[in-house]
Every structure is written in C-alpha cells, then in structure tokens.
Amino acid sequence: MEPFKNLLNPALVHAAGRQLARRADFDERRFARLACRGLEALEMKARALQIAQALEATLPARFEEAAALIEAALAPPEAGDAIAQAVGLDEGLRGWILWPVGEFVARRGLAEPERALATLHALTQRFTAEFAIRPFIVEHPALVFRTLARWTADPSHHVRRLVSEGSRPRLPWGLRLQALVRDPAPTLPLLRALQDDPSEAVRRSVANHLNDIAKDHPAIVAAWLREHLPGASPERRQLLRHASRTLVKAGDAPVLQAWGLGQAFRGETLWRVTPGSISLGETVTLALQLRSTSARPQPLVVDYAVHHVKADGGTSPKVFKGWTLELPPRGELRLEKRHAVRPITTRRYFAGRHRVVLQVNGRAVAEAAFELRA
C-alpha cells in the first residue's frame, strides 16, 4: 500500500508550478527546487509545510496579488463529497496540493483577514480549508465568526462543512483552539444551524464537533440531546448518536438517560476472555452471554474497557465499542468479538496482566483478564 505521505510528491509540485506559471510571471523552477529539496524523506505534515515555504518564497510579495493568482489557478469546484480524492491538476489546482496552499494563506494572509477568508472560501470547494482557517479564528475571532454565520447558508456544502470542521476545538492534525476548548459557546449557533443540513458530510462534521465538545463539556452535549433528540428525524438521530459516542462509552449518566439507556441491566452475565496469555501481535476472543431477568425489553449498550499496563506497572483504561442491542424479556443472547493486541503508533504495550472490564449501559458488570507476555 502506498504511504499516505506520498499524496504530496514531486510530480504534484511540478504540476502545481505549471498551473501557477500559466496565469502569471511565476518562477516555477525555483518553486519546484525549493519545494522538492529532500521532500521524499519528510513525513506528510512536514511536506506540506515545506511546500508552503516554497510558495512564500516565490508567490508575489503583496498578498492581494498572491491570492488572486491562487484563485485564478484553481480547478472548477468539486461537486461530490470525496473532495480529497481528486487527482490530477490538468484543470487547475485541487486536492492535496491545496493543503500547503492553505498553509501559505494562513501565514501570509493574517494581516488581511477579509481577503484571506475569501481565498479560503474558494480553496475549501476544491479540497478543504479546515486547517488554514484556524489561525484566523485565534487572531480575528469576531470577524471569522460573523463570516462563518453567513457561510452556514452558503450554496456549497463544502463551505458549510468548513463552518463546523474548521471551528472544531480539537480537530485532528489541526491547531487546537484553546479558547473554544475552554468555552465552545461561539460555535453552538453554527452547529444549531447545520445539524439538519441536507449534506451528510456537513452533518457528520457537526457530530464530530459535538463529540469534541463532549470531551471537555459533557453537560453541554447532554443538554443538547435533551433539546434536540425528542422528535428528531432519522438523520438527526444518527448525527446525535455519533456525537454521543464518547460519552456513551464513558458511561455518562445524563447522556445514557437521554438515549433511554439509563437503567441498570437486570439479568446475569457470563464474560470470558481467551486465551489467558498472548504475545504482542496476537488476538483474544471476548465471549459474552447475557440472560435477562426482566419482564420488559432492555435496550443495552455493551462496551468493554481494556486496562493497559503502563511502563510503571500501573494501568490505563481504554474503552472499546462492543454491541448495541435490545435484549427481549427473559431473553438470552450470546455474543463474541475478537480483540487484536497489535502495535499502533498511539500506544505502547507492556507485559503484564490486562484487565478487561465489561460495561453495560455505562456500568461495570463483569471482569476478566489476559496476560501479555514480554
């Protein structure tokens, strides 16, 4: 499989330079030389930053001229949702090359925010400007939030998605917006305007934005559910369920109550983890038997927390998604799931006893364990 970082490559840099040179007196050779110097040894984000630096060195010094050149070199707007998959620059700039172009706008346009926002409005219709708009939120919050409020009614669903995605407090790969981590109130009217958007991509962004808020302000999301879940359309219910995922896994009582999952499980559980000892890279099987003692159906969210052993011998729990189901009155159900213990970039594994705690409707109801061998 081709490494993700290779989406930004020398061939793409040369093609972008040709497109810019067609519209103005642009030194495409110098741009390519600066952008491609050692490019293939760099990771994804570092590649984007180096190409942005090459743009800073070669685009016109006046930001107005540079912005006009960028806009003139853009391909026609993308109509579909899979905008990042656009390949080839025959029609103009689009796709992944616009990540470093957006970085250029974020660096050079901060002193001219209204002009820069107009360029980001154009960029996001060919790729995304969710990373580039974030420094403007930090430096010019009043202007940006007035602009975003206007963009909630933009004809382009890519622009409407930018309203939500660009202002997410904890956007992966993006600058963390600490003011919004502390107080997300400025974005709530935007999310309210977009949660019933006709575009699934926009609604998915709103769900992820609310889930970001949930990590710091669970009470806000619980209140949002109490207000917006009753009588919700199927599309809104799907959005709100996705927005609730972190708090449901954490067993947040008000959120579980909003979804009708606040009641403790009435019944018996049999919870097994096999084999009892594995090496890194192997898999355990989680086997669950549920037996209801209730005369009524029971809606259940069943998750499990693996208490990973840390370097100091302590443990740190990580909740994993299990099953969402309705157990019939006096019913019985057997479930099974495989859980891989493989190296990943965001977690280091250490040998020792790993507890696996079963959670039903946010409450711990059973426990098993496996030994991870050195």
GINOR-V245436 format. One line per field, one symbol per residue. psi: psi as a letter, one per 40 degrees, with the letter a starting at -180 (. if undefined). A space follows every 50 residues. Layout:
psi = ???
This chain:
psi = hhiddedhidddddddddddddeighgddddddddehedeeiiddddddd ddddddediidhddddddddddeiiiihdadgdeehihfdeahiaddedd dddddddeedegdddddddddddeeecifdddeddddddfdddddddddd edeidhddddddddddehdfhheihhgdddddheddeddddddeefiehd ddddddddddddddddgddddddddddedheiiddddddddddeddddde fhddddddeffeiihhaiihhihiiehiiheaiihhhhhhhieieiihhh hhiihhghhideeaihihhihcihihhiheiihhiiihhhgihidehhii iahhihhhhhfehheiiaiihhi.
